[in-house]
Amino acid sequence: MVGLMAGLFLCIQAGQGIGENAAFALFLSSINVDYLPYMYMGLGGVVFVASIAFSASLSRFQNAIVVKWLLAGS
């Protein structure tokens, strides 16, 4: 169980590391740099909501399969 969760976290972090630079470059090439602060404000809100939902699911659902599917779905 721990190995599976660690593998899922590794996949998420690897995808973030690979995709973040490409997405940032595409964003800056197509949109003016003046919109960059608004993007970071929106990103902060999305990360906040996702973190709260994930931490609430850890305490609410006692079934480990539900938590694995939530993490895999993210």
Distance bins in CASP14 RR format, pairs under 12 A and 6 or more apart:
PFRMAT RR
TARGET T0000
AUTHOR 0000-0000-0000
RMODE 2
METHOD distances of the structure
MODEL  1
1 7 0 0 0 0 0 1 0 0 0 0 0
1 8 0 0 0 0 0 1 0 0 0 0 0
1 64 1 0 0 1 0 0 0 0 0 0 0
1 65 0 0 0 0 0 1 0 0 0 0 0
1 67 0 0 0 0 1 0 0 0 0 0 0
1 68 0 0 0 0 1 0 0 0 0 0 0
1 71 0 0 0 0 0 1 0 0 0 0 0
2 8 0 0 0 0 0 1 0 0 0 0 0
2 9 0 0 0 0 0 1 0 0 0 0 0
2 64 0 0 0 0 0 1 0 0 0 0 0
2 68 0 0 0 0 0 1 0 0 0 0 0
3 9 0 0 0 0 1 0 0 0 0 0 0
3 10 0 0 0 0 1 0 0 0 0 0 0
3 11 0 0 0 0 0 1 0 0 0 0 0
3 68 0 0 0 0 0 1 0 0 0 0 0
4 10 0 0 0 0 0 1 0 0 0 0 0
4 11 0 0 0 0 0 1 0 0 0 0 0
4 64 0 0 0 0 1 0 0 0 0 0 0
4 65 0 0 0 0 0 1 0 0 0 0 0
4 67 0 0 0 0 0 1 0 0 0 0 0
4 68 1 0 0 1 0 0 0 0 0 0 0
4 69 0 0 0 0 0 1 0 0 0 0 0
4 71 0 0 0 0 1 0 0 0 0 0 0
4 72 0 0 0 0 1 0 0 0 0 0 0
5 11 0 0 0 0 0 1 0 0 0 0 0
5 12 0 0 0 0 0 1 0 0 0 0 0
5 58 0 0 0 0 0 1 0 0 0 0 0
5 64 0 0 0 0 1 0 0 0 0 0 0
5 65 0 0 0 0 0 1 0 0 0 0 0
5 67 0 0 0 0 1 0 0 0 0 0 0
5 68 1 0 0 1 0 0 0 0 0 0 0
5 69 0 0 0 0 0 1 0 0 0 0 0
5 70 0 0 0 0 0 1 0 0 0 0 0
5 71 1 0 0 1 0 0 0 0 0 0 0
5 72 0 0 0 0 0 1 0 0 0 0 0
6 12 0 0 0 0 0 1 0 0 0 0 0
6 13 0 0 0 0 0 1 0 0 0 0 0
6 68 0 0 0 0 0 1 0 0 0 0 0
6 71 0 0 0 0 0 1 0 0 0 0 0
7 13 0 0 0 0 1 0 0 0 0 0 0
7 14 0 0 0 0 1 0 0 0 0 0 0
7 68 0 0 0 0 0 1 0 0 0 0 0
7 71 0 0 0 0 1 0 0 0 0 0 0
7 72 0 0 0 0 0 1 0 0 0 0 0
8 14 0 0 0 0 0 1 0 0 0 0 0
8 15 0 0 0 0 0 1 0 0 0 0 0
8 54 0 0 0 0 0 1 0 0 0 0 0
8 67 0 0 0 0 1 0 0 0 0 0 0
8 68 1 0 0 1 0 0 0 0 0 0 0
8 69 0 0 0 0 0 1 0 0 0 0 0
8 70 0 0 0 0 0 1 0 0 0 0 0
8 71 1 0 1 0 0 0 0 0 0 0 0
8 72 1 0 1 0 0 0 0 0 0 0 0
8 73 0 0 0 0 1 0 0 0 0 0 0
8 74 0 0 0 0 1 0 0 0 0 0 0
9 15 0 0 0 0 0 1 0 0 0 0 0
9 16 0 0 0 0 0 1 0 0 0 0 0
9 54 0 0 0 0 0 1 0 0 0 0 0
9 68 0 0 0 0 0 1 0 0 0 0 0
9 71 1 0 0 1 0 0 0 0 0 0 0
9 72 0 0 0 0 0 1 0 0 0 0 0
9 74 0 0 0 0 0 1 0 0 0 0 0
10 16 0 0 0 0 0 1 0 0 0 0 0
10 17 0 0 0 0 0 1 0 0 0 0 0
10 71 0 0 0 0 0 1 0 0 0 0 0
11 17 0 0 0 0 0 1 0 0 0 0 0
11 18 0 0 0 0 0 1 0 0 0 0 0
11 71 0 0 0 0 1 0 0 0 0 0 0
11 72 0 0 0 0 1 0 0 0 0 0 0
11 73 0 0 0 0 0 1 0 0 0 0 0
11 74 0 0 0 0 0 1 0 0 0 0 0
12 18 0 0 0 0 0 1 0 0 0 0 0
12 19 0 0 0 0 0 1 0 0 0 0 0
12 20 0 0 0 0 0 1 0 0 0 0 0
12 50 0 0 0 0 0 1 0 0 0 0 0
12 54 0 0 0 0 0 1 0 0 0 0 0
12 70 0 0 0 0 0 1 0 0 0 0 0
12 71 1 0 0 1 0 0 0 0 0 0 0
12 72 0 0 0 0 1 0 0 0 0 0 0
12 73 0 0 0 0 1 0 0 0 0 0 0
12 74 1 0 0 1 0 0 0 0 0 0 0
13 19 0 0 0 0 0 1 0 0 0 0 0
13 20 0 0 0 0 0 1 0 0 0 0 0
13 71 0 0 0 0 0 1 0 0 0 0 0
13 74 0 0 0 0 0 1 0 0 0 0 0
14 20 0 0 0 0 0 1 0 0 0 0 0
15 21 0 0 0 0 0 1 0 0 0 0 0
15 22 0 0 0 0 0 1 0 0 0 0 0
15 23 0 0 0 0 0 1 0 0 0 0 0
15 74 0 0 0 0 0 1 0 0 0 0 0
16 22 0 0 0 0 0 1 0 0 0 0 0
16 23 0 0 0 0 1 0 0 0 0 0 0
16 24 0 0 0 0 0 1 0 0 0 0 0
16 43 0 0 0 0 0 1 0 0 0 0 0
16 47 0 0 0 0 0 1 0 0 0 0 0
16 74 0 0 0 0 0 1 0 0 0 0 0
17 23 0 0 0 0 1 0 0 0 0 0 0
17 24 0 0 0 0 0 1 0 0 0 0 0
18 24 0 0 0 0 0 1 0 0 0 0 0
19 25 0 0 0 0 1 0 0 0 0 0 0
19 26 0 0 0 0 1 0 0 0 0 0 0
19 27 0 0 0 0 0 1 0 0 0 0 0
20 26 0 0 0 0 0 1 0 0 0 0 0
20 27 0 0 0 0 0 1 0 0 0 0 0
20 43 0 0 0 0 0 1 0 0 0 0 0
21 27 0 0 0 0 0 1 0 0 0 0 0
21 28 0 0 0 0 0 1 0 0 0 0 0
22 28 0 0 0 0 0 1 0 0 0 0 0
22 29 0 0 0 0 0 1 0 0 0 0 0
23 29 0 0 0 0 0 1 0 0 0 0 0
23 30 0 0 0 0 0 1 0 0 0 0 0
23 31 0 0 0 0 0 1 0 0 0 0 0
23 39 0 0 0 0 0 1 0 0 0 0 0
23 43 0 0 0 0 0 1 0 0 0 0 0
24 30 0 0 0 0 0 1 0 0 0 0 0
24 31 0 0 0 0 0 1 0 0 0 0 0
24 33 0 0 0 0 0 1 0 0 0 0 0
24 36 0 0 0 0 1 0 0 0 0 0 0
24 39 0 0 0 0 1 0 0 0 0 0 0
24 40 0 0 0 0 0 1 0 0 0 0 0
24 43 0 0 0 0 0 1 0 0 0 0 0
25 31 0 0 0 0 0 1 0 0 0 0 0
27 33 0 0 0 0 1 0 0 0 0 0 0
27 35 0 0 0 0 1 0 0 0 0 0 0
27 36 0 0 0 0 1 0 0 0 0 0 0
27 38 0 0 0 0 0 1 0 0 0 0 0
27 39 1 0 0 1 0 0 0 0 0 0 0
27 40 0 0 0 0 0 1 0 0 0 0 0
27 43 0 0 0 0 0 1 0 0 0 0 0
28 34 0 0 0 0 0 1 0 0 0 0 0
28 35 0 0 0 0 1 0 0 0 0 0 0
28 36 1 0 0 1 0 0 0 0 0 0 0
28 39 0 0 0 0 1 0 0 0 0 0 0
30 39 0 0 0 0 0 1 0 0 0 0 0
31 38 0 0 0 0 1 0 0 0 0 0 0
31 39 0 0 0 0 1 0 0 0 0 0 0
32 38 0 0 0 0 0 1 0 0 0 0 0
32 39 0 0 0 0 0 1 0 0 0 0 0
33 39 0 0 0 0 0 1 0 0 0 0 0
35 41 0 0 0 0 0 1 0 0 0 0 0
35 42 0 0 0 0 0 1 0 0 0 0 0
36 42 0 0 0 0 0 1 0 0 0 0 0
36 43 0 0 0 0 0 1 0 0 0 0 0
37 43 0 0 0 0 0 1 0 0 0 0 0
37 44 0 0 0 0 0 1 0 0 0 0 0
38 44 0 0 0 0 0 1 0 0 0 0 0
38 45 0 0 0 0 0 1 0 0 0 0 0
39 45 0 0 0 0 0 1 0 0 0 0 0
39 46 0 0 0 0 0 1 0 0 0 0 0
40 46 0 0 0 0 0 1 0 0 0 0 0
40 47 0 0 0 0 0 1 0 0 0 0 0
41 47 0 0 0 0 0 1 0 0 0 0 0
41 48 0 0 0 0 0 1 0 0 0 0 0
42 48 0 0 0 0 1 0 0 0 0 0 0
42 49 0 0 0 0 0 1 0 0 0 0 0
42 50 0 0 0 0 0 1 0 0 0 0 0
43 49 0 0 0 0 0 1 0 0 0 0 0
43 50 0 0 0 0 0 1 0 0 0 0 0
44 50 0 0 0 0 1 0 0 0 0 0 0
44 51 0 0 0 0 1 0 0 0 0 0 0
44 52 0 0 0 0 0 1 0 0 0 0 0
45 51 0 0 0 0 1 0 0 0 0 0 0
45 52 0 0 0 0 1 0 0 0 0 0 0
45 53 0 0 0 0 0 1 0 0 0 0 0
46 52 0 0 0 0 0 1 0 0 0 0 0
46 53 0 0 0 0 0 1 0 0 0 0 0
46 74 0 0 0 0 0 1 0 0 0 0 0
47 53 0 0 0 0 0 1 0 0 0 0 0
47 54 0 0 0 0 0 1 0 0 0 0 0
47 74 0 0 0 0 0 1 0 0 0 0 0
48 54 0 0 0 0 0 1 0 0 0 0 0
48 55 0 0 0 0 0 1 0 0 0 0 0
49 55 0 0 0 0 0 1 0 0 0 0 0
49 56 0 0 0 0 0 1 0 0 0 0 0
49 74 0 0 0 0 0 1 0 0 0 0 0
50 56 0 0 0 0 0 1 0 0 0 0 0
50 57 0 0 0 0 0 1 0 0 0 0 0
50 70 0 0 0 0 0 1 0 0 0 0 0
50 71 0 0 0 0 0 1 0 0 0 0 0
50 73 0 0 0 0 0 1 0 0 0 0 0
50 74 1 0 0 1 0 0 0 0 0 0 0
51 57 0 0 0 0 0 1 0 0 0 0 0
51 58 0 0 0 0 0 1 0 0 0 0 0
51 74 0 0 0 0 0 1 0 0 0 0 0
52 58 0 0 0 0 0 1 0 0 0 0 0
52 59 0 0 0 0 0 1 0 0 0 0 0
52 60 0 0 0 0 0 1 0 0 0 0 0
53 59 0 0 0 0 0 1 0 0 0 0 0
53 60 0 0 0 0 0 1 0 0 0 0 0
53 61 0 0 0 0 0 1 0 0 0 0 0
53 67 0 0 0 0 0 1 0 0 0 0 0
53 70 0 0 0 0 1 0 0 0 0 0 0
53 71 0 0 0 0 0 1 0 0 0 0 0
53 73 0 0 0 0 0 1 0 0 0 0 0
53 74 0 0 0 0 1 0 0 0 0 0 0
54 60 0 0 0 0 0 1 0 0 0 0 0
54 61 0 0 0 0 0 1 0 0 0 0 0
54 66 0 0 0 0 0 1 0 0 0 0 0
54 67 0 0 0 0 1 0 0 0 0 0 0
54 68 0 0 0 0 0 1 0 0 0 0 0
54 69 0 0 0 0 0 1 0 0 0 0 0
54 70 1 0 0 1 0 0 0 0 0 0 0
54 71 1 0 0 1 0 0 0 0 0 0 0
54 73 0 0 0 0 0 1 0 0 0 0 0
54 74 1 0 0 1 0 0 0 0 0 0 0
55 61 0 0 0 0 0 1 0 0 0 0 0
55 67 0 0 0 0 0 1 0 0 0 0 0
55 70 0 0 0 0 0 1 0 0 0 0 0
55 71 0 0 0 0 0 1 0 0 0 0 0
56 66 0 0 0 0 0 1 0 0 0 0 0
56 67 0 0 0 0 0 1 0 0 0 0 0
56 70 0 0 0 0 0 1 0 0 0 0 0
57 63 0 0 0 0 0 1 0 0 0 0 0
57 64 0 0 0 0 0 1 0 0 0 0 0
57 65 0 0 0 0 0 1 0 0 0 0 0
57 66 1 0 0 1 0 0 0 0 0 0 0
57 67 1 0 0 1 0 0 0 0 0 0 0
57 68 0 0 0 0 0 1 0 0 0 0 0
57 69 0 0 0 0 1 0 0 0 0 0 0
57 70 1 0 1 0 0 0 0 0 0 0 0
57 71 0 0 0 0 1 0 0 0 0 0 0
57 73 0 0 0 0 0 1 0 0 0 0 0
57 74 0 0 0 0 0 1 0 0 0 0 0
58 64 0 0 0 0 0 1 0 0 0 0 0
58 66 0 0 0 0 1 0 0 0 0 0 0
58 67 1 0 0 1 0 0 0 0 0 0 0
58 68 0 0 0 0 0 1 0 0 0 0 0
58 70 0 0 0 0 1 0 0 0 0 0 0
58 71 0 0 0 0 1 0 0 0 0 0 0
59 66 0 0 0 0 0 1 0 0 0 0 0
59 67 0 0 0 0 0 1 0 0 0 0 0
60 66 0 0 0 0 1 0 0 0 0 0 0
60 67 0 0 0 0 1 0 0 0 0 0 0
60 70 0 0 0 0 0 1 0 0 0 0 0
61 67 1 0 0 1 0 0 0 0 0 0 0
61 68 0 0 0 0 0 1 0 0 0 0 0
61 69 0 0 0 0 1 0 0 0 0 0 0
61 70 0 0 0 0 1 0 0 0 0 0 0
61 71 0 0 0 0 0 1 0 0 0 0 0
63 69 0 0 0 0 1 0 0 0 0 0 0
63 70 0 0 0 0 0 1 0 0 0 0 0
64 70 0 0 0 0 0 1 0 0 0 0 0
64 71 0 0 0 0 0 1 0 0 0 0 0
65 71 0 0 0 0 0 1 0 0 0 0 0
65 72 0 0 0 0 0 1 0 0 0 0 0
66 72 0 0 0 0 0 1 0 0 0 0 0
66 73 0 0 0 0 0 1 0 0 0 0 0
67 73 0 0 0 0 0 1 0 0 0 0 0
67 74 0 0 0 0 0 1 0 0 0 0 0
68 74 0 0 0 0 0 1 0 0 0 0 0
END
